[in-house]
């Protein structure tokens, strides 16, 4: 009888050790989102920092899990109390490896490398671009493969995560109305100059929509929430080929300072 109890104890201990081991193994596939945010805010000091609880400060706005590839995408946002709200995109592969990308506001125009626009004097430069960071993320997570994963990730980011709409050459109405931004930390713009820029944006995008009679190698996406249009220059031919993503970004907002009476 004592021998039986000893065997049961040994068995119980073995099961406990195995369970603990398996639990540790599973934990390695769980991404440390708090560390991802902390590391990114330390690298990019333009991002507001919250030391106590980064995941509560950068709240989860939207999460998308892709079907076959099981890649997870997260969009996180600073609180409404932050005057110039900033965002973060986190890409997570099936093994829990992640890469966080700054998703700055239009204040940081060097980051977006806006066509037909220029950076604001006095605003601290990011010394990188969204295009560069996104390509780096895809390469780091081995998502820039020949299976079309890169294209699927980009499409899910634009359509599902950011809720963008595709732009066509019939969308002139999108370039007529002003998208006002009341940000007192940067200079206000003249309405006339904003209308001129929007018109130039539309002409540039319209001319790129049909670059060839036989082949379309272009797609544009309207991000209304952030006042931007993303032009994917090499979406189409060889979209499944391993290559760097080429993005042209247009700014659609207009900085207007409200006058108090």
TAPEQUI-V796578 format. One record per pair of residues at least 6 apart in sequence whose ideal C-beta (glycine too) atoms are under 8 Angstrom apart, sorted by the first residue. I is the first residue (numbers start at 1). J is the second residue. D is the distance in Angstrom with one decimal. If there is no record, write none. Layout:
BEGIN
i=I j=J d=D
i=I j=J d=D
END
This chain:
BEGIN
i=28 j=95 d=7.9
i=28 j=96 d=6.4
i=29 j=94 d=7.8
i=29 j=95 d=5.8
i=29 j=96 d=3.9
i=30 j=96 d=5.6
i=31 j=90 d=7.7
i=31 j=92 d=5.0
i=31 j=96 d=4.8
i=31 j=97 d=7.5
i=31 j=98 d=4.4
i=32 j=98 d=7.8
i=33 j=55 d=5.6
i=33 j=74 d=7.5
i=33 j=90 d=6.6
i=33 j=98 d=7.6
i=34 j=53 d=7.9
i=34 j=54 d=5.1
i=34 j=55 d=5.2
i=36 j=90 d=5.7
i=36 j=98 d=5.3
i=36 j=100 d=4.4
i=37 j=54 d=4.0
i=37 j=55 d=6.6
i=37 j=57 d=8.0
i=37 j=58 d=5.3
i=37 j=76 d=7.2
i=37 j=88 d=6.4
i=37 j=100 d=6.7
i=38 j=51 d=8.0
i=38 j=54 d=5.4
i=39 j=100 d=7.1
i=40 j=47 d=6.5
i=40 j=88 d=6.2
i=40 j=100 d=4.4
i=40 j=102 d=6.5
i=41 j=47 d=4.5
i=41 j=48 d=7.3
i=41 j=49 d=4.4
i=41 j=54 d=7.3
i=42 j=49 d=7.6
i=44 j=102 d=5.1
i=44 j=126 d=6.5
i=45 j=124 d=7.6
i=46 j=86 d=7.3
i=46 j=102 d=7.6
i=46 j=104 d=6.7
i=46 j=108 d=6.2
i=46 j=124 d=6.0
i=46 j=126 d=6.3
i=47 j=86 d=5.4
i=47 j=88 d=7.3
i=47 j=102 d=6.2
i=47 j=104 d=7.9
i=48 j=57 d=7.4
i=48 j=78 d=5.5
i=48 j=82 d=5.7
i=48 j=86 d=6.3
i=50 j=56 d=7.5
i=50 j=57 d=3.4
i=50 j=58 d=7.5
i=57 j=78 d=6.8
i=57 j=79 d=6.8
i=58 j=76 d=4.0
i=58 j=77 d=6.7
i=58 j=78 d=6.3
i=58 j=88 d=5.7
i=59 j=76 d=6.4
i=59 j=77 d=5.9
i=59 j=79 d=7.2
i=60 j=74 d=6.2
i=60 j=75 d=7.6
i=60 j=76 d=5.7
i=61 j=75 d=4.6
i=61 j=76 d=6.3
i=61 j=77 d=4.8
i=61 j=87 d=7.6
i=62 j=74 d=7.5
i=62 j=75 d=4.7
i=62 j=160 d=7.8
i=62 j=161 d=5.7
i=63 j=72 d=6.7
i=63 j=73 d=7.0
i=63 j=74 d=5.2
i=63 j=75 d=7.7
i=64 j=72 d=7.2
i=64 j=73 d=4.5
i=64 j=156 d=5.6
i=64 j=160 d=4.5
i=64 j=161 d=5.3
i=65 j=71 d=7.5
i=65 j=72 d=5.0
i=65 j=73 d=7.8
i=66 j=72 d=7.5
i=66 j=73 d=7.4
i=66 j=152 d=6.3
i=66 j=153 d=7.2
i=66 j=156 d=5.7
i=69 j=94 d=7.2
i=69 j=143 d=7.9
i=69 j=149 d=5.6
i=69 j=152 d=6.6
i=69 j=153 d=7.8
i=70 j=94 d=4.3
i=71 j=91 d=6.8
i=71 j=92 d=6.9
i=71 j=93 d=6.0
i=71 j=94 d=6.9
i=71 j=141 d=7.9
i=71 j=143 d=6.8
i=71 j=149 d=7.4
i=71 j=152 d=8.0
i=71 j=153 d=6.1
i=71 j=156 d=7.9
i=72 j=91 d=7.6
i=72 j=92 d=4.2
i=73 j=89 d=7.0
i=73 j=90 d=7.4
i=73 j=91 d=5.9
i=73 j=92 d=7.6
i=73 j=153 d=7.4
i=73 j=156 d=6.0
i=73 j=157 d=6.0
i=73 j=160 d=7.4
i=73 j=161 d=5.0
i=74 j=88 d=8.0
i=74 j=89 d=7.0
i=74 j=90 d=4.2
i=74 j=92 d=7.2
i=75 j=87 d=6.3
i=75 j=88 d=7.7
i=75 j=89 d=5.9
i=75 j=103 d=7.4
i=75 j=161 d=5.1
i=75 j=162 d=7.1
i=76 j=87 d=6.4
i=76 j=88 d=4.6
i=76 j=89 d=7.8
i=76 j=90 d=6.9
i=77 j=85 d=6.4
i=77 j=86 d=7.9
i=77 j=87 d=5.1
i=78 j=85 d=5.0
i=78 j=86 d=5.2
i=78 j=87 d=7.3
i=79 j=85 d=8.0
i=83 j=183 d=7.2
i=83 j=184 d=7.7
i=83 j=185 d=6.7
i=84 j=105 d=5.4
i=84 j=107 d=5.6
i=84 j=183 d=5.8
i=84 j=185 d=5.9
i=85 j=105 d=6.4
i=86 j=102 d=7.4
i=86 j=103 d=7.3
i=86 j=104 d=5.9
i=86 j=105 d=5.9
i=87 j=103 d=3.9
i=87 j=104 d=7.7
i=87 j=105 d=8.0
i=88 j=100 d=5.7
i=88 j=101 d=7.0
i=88 j=102 d=6.5
i=88 j=103 d=5.9
i=89 j=100 d=7.3
i=89 j=101 d=4.5
i=89 j=103 d=5.1
i=89 j=157 d=6.9
i=89 j=161 d=7.1
i=90 j=98 d=5.7
i=90 j=99 d=7.3
i=90 j=100 d=4.9
i=90 j=101 d=7.5
i=91 j=98 d=6.6
i=91 j=99 d=5.2
i=91 j=101 d=7.2
i=91 j=137 d=5.3
i=91 j=138 d=8.0
i=91 j=141 d=6.1
i=91 j=143 d=7.5
i=91 j=153 d=7.0
i=92 j=98 d=4.6
i=93 j=141 d=4.7
i=93 j=142 d=7.4
i=93 j=143 d=7.0
i=97 j=141 d=6.0
i=98 j=141 d=7.8
i=99 j=136 d=7.4
i=99 j=137 d=4.0
i=99 j=140 d=5.2
i=99 j=141 d=5.7
i=101 j=130 d=7.5
i=101 j=133 d=4.7
i=101 j=134 d=6.2
i=101 j=137 d=5.7
i=102 j=111 d=7.1
i=102 j=126 d=7.1
i=102 j=130 d=8.0
i=102 j=133 d=6.7
i=103 j=130 d=7.7
i=104 j=111 d=4.9
i=104 j=112 d=7.3
i=104 j=126 d=6.8
i=104 j=130 d=7.9
i=105 j=183 d=8.0
i=105 j=226 d=7.4
i=106 j=112 d=6.8
i=106 j=114 d=7.9
i=106 j=181 d=7.1
i=106 j=226 d=7.1
i=106 j=227 d=6.1
i=106 j=228 d=6.9
i=106 j=251 d=5.5
i=106 j=253 d=5.7
i=107 j=120 d=6.9
i=107 j=123 d=6.1
i=107 j=183 d=6.6
i=107 j=185 d=7.0
i=107 j=186 d=5.7
i=108 j=123 d=6.5
i=108 j=125 d=7.9
i=108 j=126 d=5.4
i=109 j=117 d=6.0
i=109 j=118 d=6.9
i=109 j=119 d=4.6
i=109 j=120 d=6.1
i=109 j=123 d=7.5
i=109 j=251 d=7.0
i=110 j=119 d=4.5
i=110 j=123 d=7.9
i=110 j=125 d=4.9
i=110 j=126 d=5.9
i=110 j=127 d=7.9
i=110 j=129 d=7.6
i=111 j=126 d=4.3
i=111 j=128 d=6.7
i=111 j=129 d=5.9
i=111 j=130 d=6.0
i=112 j=129 d=7.3
i=112 j=130 d=5.9
i=112 j=228 d=6.9
i=112 j=249 d=4.6
i=112 j=251 d=7.0
i=113 j=129 d=5.0
i=113 j=130 d=7.7
i=113 j=131 d=7.1
i=113 j=249 d=6.5
i=114 j=249 d=5.6
i=114 j=250 d=6.4
i=114 j=251 d=4.5
i=115 j=201 d=7.7
i=115 j=204 d=6.6
i=115 j=248 d=5.3
i=115 j=249 d=6.9
i=115 j=250 d=5.7
i=116 j=197 d=6.1
i=116 j=200 d=5.1
i=116 j=201 d=6.3
i=116 j=204 d=6.7
i=116 j=250 d=7.0
i=117 j=197 d=6.9
i=117 j=250 d=7.9
i=117 j=251 d=5.2
i=119 j=125 d=7.0
i=120 j=186 d=5.3
i=120 j=187 d=6.9
i=123 j=186 d=6.8
i=130 j=247 d=6.8
i=130 j=249 d=6.9
i=131 j=245 d=6.5
i=131 j=246 d=7.1
i=131 j=247 d=4.5
i=134 j=154 d=7.9
i=134 j=245 d=6.1
i=134 j=247 d=7.4
i=135 j=144 d=7.5
i=135 j=244 d=4.9
i=135 j=245 d=5.4
i=137 j=143 d=7.7
i=138 j=144 d=4.2
i=138 j=150 d=5.5
i=138 j=153 d=6.8
i=138 j=245 d=7.2
i=143 j=149 d=4.9
i=143 j=150 d=5.8
i=143 j=153 d=5.6
i=144 j=150 d=4.8
i=144 j=242 d=5.4
i=144 j=243 d=7.6
i=144 j=244 d=7.9
i=145 j=242 d=6.2
i=146 j=240 d=6.2
i=146 j=241 d=6.6
i=146 j=242 d=5.5
i=147 j=240 d=7.0
i=148 j=239 d=7.0
i=148 j=240 d=4.0
i=150 j=240 d=7.9
i=150 j=242 d=7.6
i=150 j=245 d=7.1
i=151 j=235 d=7.1
i=151 j=239 d=4.8
i=151 j=240 d=6.4
i=154 j=232 d=6.9
i=154 j=235 d=7.4
i=154 j=245 d=6.5
i=158 j=164 d=4.6
i=158 j=221 d=4.7
i=158 j=223 d=7.9
i=158 j=230 d=6.5
i=159 j=221 d=7.6
i=162 j=221 d=7.8
i=162 j=223 d=5.5
i=162 j=225 d=7.2
i=162 j=226 d=7.6
i=163 j=223 d=7.9
i=163 j=224 d=7.9
i=163 j=225 d=6.9
i=164 j=221 d=3.9
i=164 j=222 d=5.9
i=164 j=223 d=4.9
i=164 j=224 d=7.9
i=164 j=230 d=7.1
i=165 j=221 d=6.9
i=165 j=222 d=4.8
i=165 j=224 d=7.4
i=166 j=219 d=6.7
i=166 j=220 d=7.0
i=166 j=221 d=6.0
i=166 j=222 d=7.6
i=167 j=174 d=6.9
i=167 j=205 d=6.4
i=167 j=209 d=7.8
i=167 j=220 d=4.0
i=167 j=221 d=6.7
i=167 j=222 d=5.2
i=167 j=229 d=6.2
i=168 j=209 d=6.9
i=169 j=206 d=5.0
i=169 j=209 d=4.8
i=169 j=210 d=7.1
i=171 j=222 d=7.5
i=172 j=202 d=6.1
i=174 j=202 d=7.9
i=174 j=222 d=6.0
i=174 j=252 d=7.8
i=175 j=198 d=4.7
i=175 j=199 d=6.6
i=175 j=201 d=6.2
i=175 j=202 d=3.8
i=175 j=252 d=7.7
i=176 j=198 d=7.4
i=178 j=191 d=6.9
i=178 j=194 d=5.9
i=178 j=195 d=7.4
i=178 j=198 d=7.7
i=178 j=254 d=4.9
i=178 j=256 d=7.8
i=179 j=224 d=7.7
i=179 j=227 d=4.5
i=179 j=252 d=5.3
i=179 j=253 d=4.4
i=179 j=254 d=6.4
i=180 j=253 d=7.2
i=180 j=254 d=5.8
i=180 j=256 d=4.7
i=181 j=227 d=6.7
i=181 j=253 d=4.6
i=181 j=254 d=6.8
i=181 j=255 d=5.3
i=181 j=256 d=7.0
i=182 j=255 d=7.8
i=182 j=256 d=6.2
i=182 j=257 d=6.5
i=182 j=258 d=5.6
i=183 j=255 d=5.8
i=184 j=257 d=6.1
i=186 j=255 d=5.9
i=187 j=255 d=6.9
i=188 j=255 d=5.4
i=188 j=256 d=6.0
i=188 j=257 d=4.3
i=189 j=254 d=5.4
i=189 j=255 d=4.9
i=189 j=256 d=7.1
i=191 j=254 d=6.9
i=191 j=256 d=7.6
i=194 j=254 d=3.7
i=197 j=251 d=7.4
i=198 j=252 d=6.6
i=201 j=229 d=6.9
i=201 j=250 d=4.5
i=201 j=251 d=7.9
i=201 j=252 d=6.9
i=204 j=250 d=7.4
i=205 j=220 d=5.5
i=205 j=229 d=6.7
i=205 j=231 d=6.5
i=205 j=250 d=6.8
i=208 j=218 d=5.3
i=208 j=220 d=7.6
i=208 j=231 d=6.5
i=208 j=233 d=7.9
i=209 j=216 d=7.7
i=209 j=218 d=6.0
i=209 j=220 d=7.1
i=210 j=216 d=6.7
i=210 j=218 d=8.0
i=211 j=217 d=6.2
i=211 j=218 d=6.1
i=215 j=236 d=7.1
i=215 j=237 d=6.4
i=216 j=236 d=5.8
i=217 j=233 d=7.5
i=217 j=234 d=6.6
i=217 j=235 d=7.3
i=217 j=236 d=3.9
i=217 j=237 d=5.3
i=218 j=231 d=6.9
i=218 j=232 d=7.3
i=218 j=233 d=6.5
i=218 j=235 d=7.0
i=218 j=236 d=6.8
i=219 j=231 d=7.5
i=219 j=232 d=4.9
i=219 j=235 d=4.6
i=219 j=236 d=7.4
i=220 j=229 d=5.6
i=220 j=230 d=6.8
i=220 j=231 d=4.7
i=220 j=232 d=7.4
i=221 j=229 d=6.8
i=221 j=230 d=4.8
i=221 j=232 d=7.4
i=222 j=229 d=5.4
i=222 j=252 d=7.8
i=223 j=229 d=7.0
i=223 j=230 d=6.6
i=227 j=251 d=6.7
i=227 j=252 d=4.6
i=227 j=253 d=3.3
i=228 j=249 d=5.8
i=228 j=250 d=6.8
i=228 j=251 d=6.3
i=228 j=252 d=6.1
i=228 j=253 d=8.0
i=229 j=249 d=7.1
i=229 j=250 d=4.3
i=229 j=252 d=6.0
i=230 j=247 d=5.9
i=230 j=248 d=7.8
i=230 j=249 d=5.7
i=231 j=247 d=6.8
i=231 j=248 d=4.1
i=231 j=249 d=7.2
i=231 j=250 d=7.1
i=232 j=245 d=7.1
i=232 j=246 d=7.3
i=232 j=247 d=6.1
i=233 j=246 d=4.0
i=233 j=247 d=7.0
i=233 j=248 d=6.1
i=234 j=243 d=6.8
i=234 j=245 d=7.1
i=234 j=246 d=4.8
END
